[in-house]
């Protein structure tokens, strides 16, 4: 996708209450959450839904989910970003549709393909076969991989 809710959030809050708290650039996007009465049952209640507010945006967004959920608050924190007008905060930002590790994002469907097809084809074995499911442990020689 190339775009995430992190792209619409600002830098870390200078007076954060939790380690991953960021300010939301709410002049760029309107953000709501799906809530308990979401019309789509497959969206968790904390799902972030974005709508673009600026005409200069490359895409028009209207309640678009990028597969992320977070705790969204509006509070007075006293940091410089609040003094500039950004009072909305996000924290505990997590994805329910993709995995992010080492700066790389992988969709959940691709994780299954990697684990079940690509890795076994490259390194041997098959999906569902793990070292704990073998009847006899393999002897491994020390060395570099």
DRENRO-983434 format. One line per 4 residues: their letters; for each residue y, z, x of N, C-alpha, C. Coordinates in nm, 2 decimals, padded with zeros to 4 digits, always signed. Each point is the difference from the previous one (the first is absolute). Layout:
<nodes>
A	Y:Z:X:Y:Z:X:Y:Z:X | ... $
</nodes>
This chain:
<nodes>
XXXX	-00.12:+00.00:+00.08:+00.12:+00.00:-00.08:+00.13:+00.00:+00.08 | -00.01:+00.07:+00.12:+00.11:+00.00:+00.08:+00.12:+00.09:-00.04 | -00.02:+00.07:-00.11:+00.11:+00.09:-00.05:-00.07:+00.12:-00.06 | +00.06:+00.11:+00.02:-00.05:+00.13:-00.05:+00.11:+00.09:-00.05 $
XXXX	-00.04:+00.11:-00.06:+00.10:+00.09:-00.04:+00.08:+00.06:+00.12 | -00.07:+00.01:+00.11:+00.07:+00.04:+00.12:+00.12:-00.09:+00.04 | -00.01:-00.13:-00.04:+00.11:-00.09:+00.03:+00.12:+00.03:-00.08 | -00.02:+00.07:-00.12:+00.11:+00.03:-00.08:+00.05:+00.14:+00.02 $
XXXX	-00.07:+00.08:+00.08:+00.04:+00.14:+00.02:+00.08:+00.00:+00.13 | +00.08:+00.10:+00.01:+00.08:+00.01:+00.12:-00.07:+00.08:+00.10 | +00.08:+00.05:+00.10:-00.06:+00.08:+00.11:-00.04:+00.14:-00.05 | -00.06:+00.07:+00.09:-00.04:+00.14:-00.04:+00.12:+00.08:-00.03 $
XXXX	-00.02:+00.09:-00.10:+00.11:+00.09:-00.04:+00.02:+00.10:+00.12 | +00.13:+00.03:+00.02:+00.04:+00.09:+00.11:-00.03:+00.14:-00.04 | -00.02:+00.03:-00.12:-00.03:+00.14:-00.05:-00.13:-00.01:-00.09 | -00.10:-00.06:+00.05:-00.12:-00.02:-00.07:-00.07:+00.13:-00.04 $
XXXX	-00.06:+00.01:-00.12:-00.08:+00.11:-00.04:-00.15:-00.02:+00.04 | -00.04:-00.12:+00.01:-00.13:-00.04:+00.04:+00.01:-00.10:+00.12 | -00.11:-00.01:+00.08:+00.01:-00.08:+00.13:+00.03:-00.15:-00.03 | -00.05:-00.06:-00.10:+00.02:-00.14:-00.02:+00.11:-00.04:-00.10 $
XXXX	+00.09:+00.09:-00.03:+00.11:-00.03:-00.10:+00.10:-00.10:+00.05 | +00.03:-00.10:-00.08:+00.09:-00.10:+00.03:+00.10:-00.02:-00.12 | +00.11:-00.05:+00.03:+00.10:-00.03:-00.10:-00.03:-00.14:-00.06 | +00.03:-00.02:-00.13:-00.03:-00.13:-00.06:+00.13:-00.07:-00.01 $
XXXX	+00.01:-00.12:+00.05:+00.11:-00.09:-00.02:+00.01:-00.05:-00.14 | +00.05:+00.09:-00.09:+00.00:-00.03:-00.14:+00.11:-00.09:-00.04 | +00.08:-00.05:+00.09:+00.09:-00.11:-00.03:-00.06:-00.14:+00.02 | -00.12:+00.00:+00.06:-00.07:-00.13:+00.02:-00.11:-00.02:-00.11 $
XXXX	-00.06:+00.11:-00.04:-00.11:-00.01:-00.09:+00.01:+00.12:-00.10 | -00.04:-00.03:-00.13:-00.02:+00.11:-00.09:-00.15:+00.03:+00.01 | -00.03:+00.13:+00.00:-00.14:+00.04:+00.02:-00.03:+00.10:-00.11 | -00.11:-00.03:-00.07:-00.06:+00.09:-00.10:-00.14:+00.02:+00.03 $
XXXX	-00.06:+00.10:-00.07:-00.14:+00.02:+00.02:-00.08:-00.03:-00.13 | -00.12:-00.04:+00.02:-00.08:-00.04:-00.12:-00.02:+00.11:-00.10 | -00.01:+00.12:+00.04:-00.01:+00.12:-00.09:-00.14:+00.01:-00.06 | -00.02:+00.10:-00.08:-00.13:+00.03:-00.06:-00.03:-00.10:-00.11 $
XXXX	+00.10:-00.06:-00.06:-00.03:-00.09:-00.11:+00.02:-00.15:+00.04 | -00.05:-00.02:+00.12:+00.01:-00.14:+00.06:-00.08:-00.10:-00.10 | +00.06:-00.11:-00.02:-00.06:-00.10:-00.09:-00.13:-00.06:+00.07 | +00.00:+00.01:+00.13:-00.12:-00.05:+00.07:-00.07:+00.12:+00.05 $
XXXX	-00.12:+00.02:-00.04:-00.08:+00.11:+00.03:-00.04:+00.01:+00.15 | +00.01:-00.11:+00.08:-00.04:+00.00:+00.14:+00.12:+00.05:+00.09 | +00.11:+00.03:-00.05:+00.11:+00.05:+00.08:+00.01:+00.15:+00.00 | -00.01:+00.07:+00.11:+00.02:+00.14:+00.01:+00.14:+00.04:-00.05 $
XXXX	+00.01:+00.12:-00.06:+00.13:+00.04:-00.05:+00.12:-00.01:+00.10 | -00.03:+00.03:+00.12:+00.11:+00.00:+00.11:+00.03:-00.14:+00.06 | -00.06:-00.10:-00.06:+00.02:-00.14:+00.05:+00.15:-00.03:+00.00 | +00.05:-00.06:+00.11:+00.14:-00.04:+00.00:+00.01:-00.14:-00.05 $
XXXX	+00.10:-00.02:-00.09:+00.02:-00.13:-00.06:+00.15:-00.04:+00.04 | +00.01:-00.11:+00.07:+00.13:-00.04:+00.05:+00.06:-00.12:-00.08 | +00.13:+00.01:-00.02:+00.08:-00.11:-00.06:+00.12:-00.03:+00.10 | +00.02:-00.12:+00.03:+00.11:-00.04:+00.09:+00.13:+00.01:-00.08 $
XXXX	+00.11:+00.05:+00.08:+00.13:+00.01:-00.06:+00.10:-00.09:+00.05 | -00.02:-00.06:+00.11:+00.09:-00.09:+00.06:-00.03:-00.15:-00.02 | +00.09:-00.08:-00.03:-00.02:-00.14:-00.02:-00.04:-00.07:+00.14 | +00.04:+00.06:+00.11:-00.03:-00.06:+00.13:-00.15:+00.02:+00.04 $
XXXX	-00.07:+00.07:-00.07:-00.14:+00.03:+00.04:-00.08:-00.13:-00.01 | -00.10:-00.02:+00.10:-00.07:-00.12:+00.00:-00.10:-00.02:-00.12 | -00.04:+00.12:-00.06:-00.09:-00.01:-00.12:+00.06:+00.09:-00.11 | -00.02:-00.04:-00.12:+00.04:+00.08:-00.11:-00.12:+00.08:-00.04 $
XXXX	+00.02:+00.13:+00.00:-00.11:+00.10:-00.03:+00.04:+00.07:-00.13 | -00.10:+00.01:-00.08:+00.01:+00.07:-00.13:-00.12:+00.09:-00.02 | +00.02:+00.13:+00.03:-00.12:+00.10:-00.01:-00.12:-00.05:+00.07 | +00.02:-00.04:+00.13:-00.11:-00.05:+00.08:-00.06:+00.12:+00.08 $
XXXX	-00.13:+00.01:+00.00:-00.08:+00.10:+00.08:-00.05:-00.07:+00.13 | +00.03:+00.07:+00.11:-00.06:-00.05:+00.13:-00.12:+00.08:+00.03 | -00.05:+00.08:-00.09:-00.12:+00.08:+00.03:+00.02:+00.13:+00.06 | +00.13:+00.05:-00.01:+00.03:+00.13:+00.06:+00.04:+00.10:-00.10 $
XXXX	-00.02:+00.12:+00.03:+00.04:+00.11:-00.08:+00.06:+00.11:+00.08 | +00.09:+00.08:-00.06:+00.07:+00.10:+00.08:+00.05:+00.11:-00.10 | +00.05:+00.10:+00.06:+00.08:+00.10:-00.07:+00.14:-00.04:+00.01 | +00.07:-00.01:-00.12:+00.14:-00.05:+00.00:+00.08:+00.12:-00.05 $
XXXX	+00.11:+00.03:+00.07:+00.09:+00.11:-00.04:+00.14:-00.04:+00.02 | +00.09:+00.07:-00.07:+00.14:-00.02:+00.02:+00.06:+00.14:+00.02 | +00.05:+00.02:+00.12:+00.04:+00.13:+00.04:+00.12:-00.01:+00.09 | +00.07:+00.12:+00.02:+00.11:+00.01:+00.09:-00.06:+00.05:+00.13 $
XXXX	+00.01:-00.08:+00.11:-00.06:+00.05:+00.12:+00.10:+00.03:+00.11 | +00.12:-00.06:-00.01:+00.11:+00.03:+00.09:+00.00:-00.09:+00.13 | -00.10:-00.09:+00.01:+00.00:-00.08:+00.12:+00.10:-00.12:-00.01 | +00.03:-00.07:+00.10:+00.10:-00.11:+00.00:-00.03:-00.11:-00.10 $
XXXX	-00.13:-00.02:-00.03:-00.04:-00.11:-00.09:+00.04:+00.04:-00.14 | -00.01:+00.13:-00.03:+00.05:+00.04:-00.13:+00.15:-00.01:-00.02 | +00.07:+00.03:+00.11:+00.15:-00.02:+00.00:+00.04:-00.14:-00.02 | -00.09:-00.10:+00.04:+00.02:-00.14:-00.02:-00.03:-00.04:-00.14 $
XXXX	-00.07:+00.08:-00.08:-00.03:-00.03:-00.14:-00.14:-00.01:-00.03 | -00.09:+00.01:+00.09:-00.15:-00.01:-00.03:-00.06:+00.13:-00.02 | -00.02:+00.04:-00.12:-00.05:+00.13:-00.04:-00.14:+00.00:-00.04 | -00.06:-00.12:-00.02:-00.14:+00.00:-00.04:-00.09:+00.00:+00.12 $
XXXX	-00.11:+00.08:-00.01:-00.09:+00.02:+00.11:-00.14:-00.04:-00.04 | -00.08:-00.05:+00.10:-00.14:-00.03:-00.02:-00.08:+00.08:+00.11 | -00.11:+00.05:-00.03:-00.09:+00.06:+00.10:-00.14:-00.01:-00.05 | -00.09:+00.03:+00.09:-00.15:-00.01:-00.02:-00.03:-00.14:-00.05 $
XXXX	+00.06:-00.10:+00.07:-00.02:-00.14:-00.04:-00.14:-00.04:+00.05 | -00.08:-00.05:-00.10:-00.14:-00.04:+00.03:-00.03:-00.13:-00.08 | -00.09:-00.07:+00.05:-00.05:-00.12:-00.06:-00.13:+00.02:-00.07 | -00.01:-00.06:-00.12:-00.13:+00.00:-00.07:-00.07:-00.13:+00.00 $
XXXX	+00.06:-00.11:+00.07:-00.05:-00.13:+00.00:-00.02:-00.05:+00.15 | +00.04:+00.07:+00.10:-00.01:-00.06:+00.13:-00.01:+00.12:+00.10 | -00.04:-00.04:+00.12:-00.01:+00.10:+00.11:+00.10:-00.04:+00.11 | +00.07:+00.10:+00.05:+00.09:-00.03:+00.11:-00.04:+00.09:+00.12 $
XXXX	-00.02:-00.06:+00.11:-00.04:+00.07:+00.12:+00.05:-00.07:+00.12 | +00.07:+00.06:+00.09:+00.05:-00.06:+00.12:+00.10:-00.11:-00.03 | +00.08:+00.02:-00.10:+00.10:-00.10:-00.04:-00.05:-00.12:-00.07 | -00.13:-00.01:-00.03:-00.06:-00.12:-00.06:-00.05:+00.04:-00.14 $
XXXX	+00.03:-00.08:-00.10:-00.04:+00.02:-00.13:-00.11:-00.09:-00.04 | -00.10:+00.06:-00.07:-00.12:-00.08:-00.04:-00.03:+00.03:-00.15 | -00.01:-00.10:-00.08:-00.03:+00.02:-00.14:-00.14:+00.06:-00.02 | -00.02:+00.08:-00.10:-00.13:+00.06:-00.02:-00.11:-00.10:-00.01 $
XXXX	+00.02:-00.11:-00.06:-00.11:-00.11:-00.01:-00.03:-00.05:+00.14 | +00.09:-00.01:+00.09:-00.02:-00.04:+00.13:-00.08:+00.10:+00.08 | +00.03:+00.13:-00.03:-00.08:+00.11:+00.07:-00.15:-00.01:-00.02 | -00.03:-00.03:-00.13:-00.14:-00.01:-00.04:-00.06:-00.12:+00.08 $
XXXX	+00.07:-00.12:+00.00:-00.05:-00.11:+00.07:-00.02:+00.02:+00.15 | +00.09:+00.07:+00.06:+00.00:+00.04:+00.14:-00.12:+00.08:+00.03 | -00.02:+00.11:-00.08:-00.11:+00.09:+00.02:-00.14:-00.05:-00.03 | -00.01:-00.09:-00.11:-00.13:-00.05:-00.04:-00.04:-00.13:+00.06 $
XXXX	+00.10:-00.08:+00.05:-00.03:-00.14:+00.05:+00.04:-00.02:+00.14 | +00.13:+00.02:+00.03:+00.05:-00.03:+00.13:-00.06:+00.08:+00.12 | +00.01:+00.14:-00.02:-00.05:+00.09:+00.10:-00.15:-00.02:+00.03 | -00.08:+00.00:-00.11:-00.15:-00.02:+00.03:-00.03:-00.13:+00.06 $
XXXX	+00.08:-00.11:-00.03:-00.03:-00.13:+00.06:+00.04:+00.00:+00.15 | +00.10:+00.08:+00.03:+00.05:+00.00:+00.14:-00.08:+00.10:+00.09 | -00.04:+00.11:-00.06:-00.06:+00.11:+00.08:-00.15:+00.02:-00.04 | -00.05:-00.07:-00.10:-00.14:+00.02:-00.04:-00.01:+00.11:-00.11 $
XXXX	-00.11:+00.00:-00.06:-00.03:+00.10:-00.11:+00.03:-00.07:-00.13 | +00.01:+00.08:-00.10:+00.03:-00.04:-00.14:+00.07:+00.10:-00.07 | +00.07:-00.03:-00.11:+00.07:+00.09:-00.08:-00.10:+00.11:-00.05 | +00.04:+00.13:+00.01:-00.08:+00.11:-00.05:-00.09:+00.05:+00.11 $
XXXX	-00.01:-00.07:+00.12:-00.08:+00.05:+00.11:+00.09:+00.08:+00.09 | -00.03:+00.13:+00.01:+00.08:+00.08:+00.09:-00.09:+00.07:+00.10 | +00.06:+00.06:+00.10:-00.09:+00.07:+00.10:-00.07:+00.12:-00.07 | +00.05:+00.06:-00.10:-00.07:+00.11:-00.07:-00.11:-00.05:-00.09 $
XXXX	+00.00:-00.13:-00.03:-00.11:-00.05:-00.09:-00.11:-00.06:+00.08 | +00.01:-00.01:+00.14:-00.11:-00.05:+00.08:-00.10:+00.11:+00.02 | -00.13:-00.05:+00.01:-00.11:+00.10:+00.01:+00.00:+00.05:+00.15 | +00.03:-00.08:+00.09:+00.00:+00.04:+00.14:+00.13:-00.02:+00.07 $
XXXX	+00.06:+00.10:+00.06:+00.13:-00.02:+00.07:-00.01:-00.10:+00.11 | +00.10:-00.09:+00.02:+00.01:-00.09:+00.10:+00.05:+00.06:+00.13 | -00.06:-00.04:+00.11:+00.05:+00.05:+00.13:+00.11:-00.09:+00.05 | +00.11:+00.06:+00.03:+00.12:-00.07:+00.04:+00.03:+00.03:+00.15 $
XXXX	+00.02:-00.10:+00.08:+00.03:+00.02:+00.14:+00.15:+00.02:+00.01 | +00.04:+00.10:+00.09:+00.15:+00.01:+00.01:+00.06:-00.12:+00.06 | +00.12:-00.03:-00.03:+00.07:-00.12:+00.05:+00.12:-00.03:-00.08 | +00.07:-00.10:+00.04:+00.12:-00.04:-00.06:-00.02:-00.10:-00.11 $
X	+00.07:+00.01:-00.11:-00.01:-00.10:-00.11:+00.11:-00.10:+00.02 $
</nodes>
